[in-house]
Amino acid sequence: MDIPVEYGVPQTRLTRVRVSNMVERVREAENAIVALMESQGYGEDDVFAIKLAMEEALVNAIRHGNSNDATKFVTLQYFVGEDRIIVSIADEGPGFRPEEVPDPTLDENLEKPHGRGLMLMRAYMTDVRFNERGNEIWMMRLIEPAGGQSAGERDASVAGE
């Protein structure tokens, strides 16, 4: 699946990384994205929210999508800009139907261990969508500028420009 047009960023601006289906390899890619967010001046709340959503999607890809199979891969695509971050995570599994995941906030599901990660991703990201097969997630979070300034404008004002 290509990047949704509504995300406002062309496919050519995405960085693509393919990593082995191991938590350590996936964490390295995640840490690189977090470092990029921090270098763009993202606030703590944004970094926390995005990191949590990425971790949930990555763990789902490794455990559920790829069934912890070390011979499989996870593919990340991402864009970190001043006003938005876009992350795509795809696994090699058969996929799933997100609409069939039970709502973890309903009384009958409170003690069941399914659906919380998806709920968190939807809560913390501006947009979450899946490909038709259900083995690729696209997430975008719009970044609110601190004090009405973009990250680049904040950097310039801190530098005294």
DOFI-962648 format. One record per residue (C-alpha): x, y, z; residue in one letter. Coordinates in steps of 0.05 Angstrom, whole numbers. Layout:
! DOFI-962648
      xx      yy      zz  rest
       X       Y       Z     A
...
***
This chain:
! DOFI-962648
      xx      yy      zz  rest
       0       0       0     M
      26      68     -18     D
      23     127      30     I
     -48     154      35     P
     -55     217      -7     V
     -88     252      51     E
     -23     249      90     Y
       4     304      45     G
      73     273      34     V
      96     239     -30     P
     120     166     -27     Q
     189     190     -49     T
     199     228      17     R
     192     165      59     L
     252     129      89     T
     245      53      82     R
     278       3     129     V
     271     -73     127     R
     292    -107     191     V
     294    -179     215     S
     235    -201     258     N
     274    -192     323     M
     258    -142     378     V
     330    -117     380     E
     331    -100     306     R
     264     -66     309     V
     285     -25     370     R
     345       1     332     E
     300      28     277     A
     251      56     329     E
     308      91     366     N
     331     123     301     A
     261     151     289     I
     257     177     360     V
     325     212     352     A
     300     244     287     L
     237     269     323     M
     279     299     378     E
     325     332     328     S
     263     364     296     Q
     244     393     363     G
     184     349     379     Y
     159     358     450     G
     160     303     503     E
      85     290     496     D
      90     280     421     D
     152     235     427     V
     118     193     481     F
      53     185     441     A
      87     167     376     I
     137     120     409     K
      80      83     445     L
      40      76     381     A
     101      51     343     M
     119       1     397     E
      48     -27     397     E
      48     -34     321     A
     118     -64     320     L
     103    -115     375     V
      39    -135     338     N
      78    -144     273     A
     131    -188     307     I
      85    -229     351     R
      19    -233     315     H
      36    -218     242     G
     101    -256     236     N
      87    -305     293     S
     156    -292     324     N
     187    -325     263     D
     260    -302     260     A
     264    -317     185     T
     212    -263     170     K
     220    -187     165     F
     185    -124     186     V
     186     -64     139     T
     182       7     166     L
     170      69     124     Q
     171     136     157     Y
     173     211     148     F
     189     260     204     V
     172     332     187     G
     161     395     226     E
      86     388     227     D
      74     313     221     R
     103     244     229     I
      82     186     185     I
      98     114     202     V
      81      51     164     S
      96     -19     192     I
      85     -81     150     A
      96    -154     168     D
      97    -217     125     E
      38    -250     160     G
     -32    -266     134     P
     -62    -202     162     G
    -124    -190     204     F
    -189    -151     203     R
    -183     -92     251     P
    -258     -83     252     E
    -263    -152     284     E
    -218    -135     343     V
    -262    -130     405     P
    -270     -62     439     D
    -228     -69     502     P
    -270     -17     539     T
    -334     -58     537     L
    -350     -93     603     D
    -347    -163     571     E
    -277    -149     544     N
    -244    -114     604     L
    -207    -177     625     E
    -189    -200     555     K
    -118    -184     531     P
    -137    -163     460     H
    -149     -96     428     G
    -113     -49     477     R
     -54     -36     431     G
    -100     -17     373     L
    -140      27     419     M
     -76      63     442     L
     -52      73     370     M
    -118     104     351     R
    -118     148     414     A
     -48     175     404     Y
     -45     183     328     M
     -84     232     286     T
    -100     178     234     D
     -92     102     234     V
    -109      57     175     R
     -93     -12     149     F
     -84     -42      80     N
    -138     -89      54     E
    -100    -152      75     R
     -89    -125     146     G
     -14    -136     150     N
       6     -63     141     E
     -12      -3     185     I
      -5      70     167     W
      -5     121     223     M
       2     196     222     M
       6     247     278     R
      -1     321     265     L
      47     361     309     I
      20     422     343     E
      73     477     342     P
      93     501     412     A
      70     573     420     G
      43     574     349     G
     113     562     319     Q
     137     504     278     S
     197     464     303     A
     243     502     255     G
     217     570     278     E
     227     549     351     R
     299     529     335     D
     312     596     301     A
     283     636     360     S
     324     596     410     V
     387     609     369     A
     372     683     372     G
     359     691     298     E
***
